[in-house]
Amino acid sequence: MSDEAASEAQPRIAPAWGDTTKAWGQEAWEQKRRLARAMRLVIERLVPSNAPADELARAADALELYAEQLKTHPRLKHFHGYAESANAGDVGAFFDQSPMIGLANPLAPPITIGRSGERTAVATVVFGSAYEGPPGCVHGGFVAAAFDEVLGFVQSLGGAPGMTARLTVHYRRPTPLHTELRFEAEYLRSEGRKIFTAGRVLANGVVTAEAEGLFISVDRERFRQLLEERQRRESGGG
C-alpha cells in the first residue's frame, strides 16, 4: 500500500458502483435516499442536542405517525441488490439498502468505496456524533464494521467472493469523529476457499487502526437459499 503522505495526496474517490436503479420507481428511490439523508441529519443533530421537551415531543409525535403510515405500504417483494459488497459477487451491484454504504439506509454513515487497483481499494467516510465511543472518537465497533465492509469489497475483486470468517482489528490510536477517514484495503491471496485481505484506516495522514480479514468463498446457491429464507420469514412463513 502507499505510504501516508501518498494517501493524503490522493483525490477524493468516486463510488465503484454506478446507480443501477431501474427506470421504474426511480423517483421513489431518489426520495427514499432524500429521506434517509434527512434522517441522518436529524440523528446527527439530535444526539448532542439540548432541545426542550415540548419540541422533542412534537417531533416524536410526527415521526410516530409516519412510522404508522409506512406500515400501510407493502414491503419490497424482492431484495434490490445486496446489503454488502462481500456477498454481491459484483462490485457494481446495487447497495442502497446496506447498513454501511446504503444511500437509502439512514443507519449508514455512509461509506464511499472505490477500486484503486486490480485488487486494491480505497474508501472514505465521516462518522458523526451518533457513532461516538470515547469522547470525540469513533466507537471501536463501528471502526470494525467499516473494515468488514471495505475488506468485504476488496475480497470480491478476486472473482470468488465469500463471507467473513475472521476479522482482526489492531487499534493503534483513537479514530476521530467529524473527520474524513481514508480506508485502504488489499486482496492478499487465496488458498482454496480461503481469501486473505488486509487494510488500514488513516485520519489526517495518521494510521489509527489496521485489520486483517479472512473470508470463505461460498457457493452462489447458498446466497439464493438465504434470500429465500429471508422472504419466508418476512411473509410469515416461518
HELIX and SHEET records of a PDB file:
HELIX    1   1 GLU A    4  ALA A    9  1                                   6    
HELIX    2   2 GLN A   26  LEU A   46  1                                  21    
HELIX    3   3 ALA A   53  LEU A   70  1                                  18    
HELIX    4   4 SER A   85  ASN A   87  5                                   3    
HELIX    5   5 SER A  129  TYR A  131  5                                   3    
HELIX    6   6 GLY A  140  GLN A  155  1                                  16    
HELIX    7   7 SER A  156  GLY A  158  5                                   3    
HELIX    8   8 ARG A  220  GLU A  234  1                                  15    
SHEET    1   A 6 THR A 112  ARG A 115  0                                        
SHEET    2   A 6 THR A 120  VAL A 125 -1                                        
SHEET    3   A 6 LEU A 181  GLU A 191 -1                                        
SHEET    4   A 6 LYS A 194  ALA A 203 -1                                        
SHEET    5   A 6 VAL A 206  SER A 217 -1                                        
SHEET    6   A 6 GLY A 162  TYR A 171 -1                                        
END                                                                             
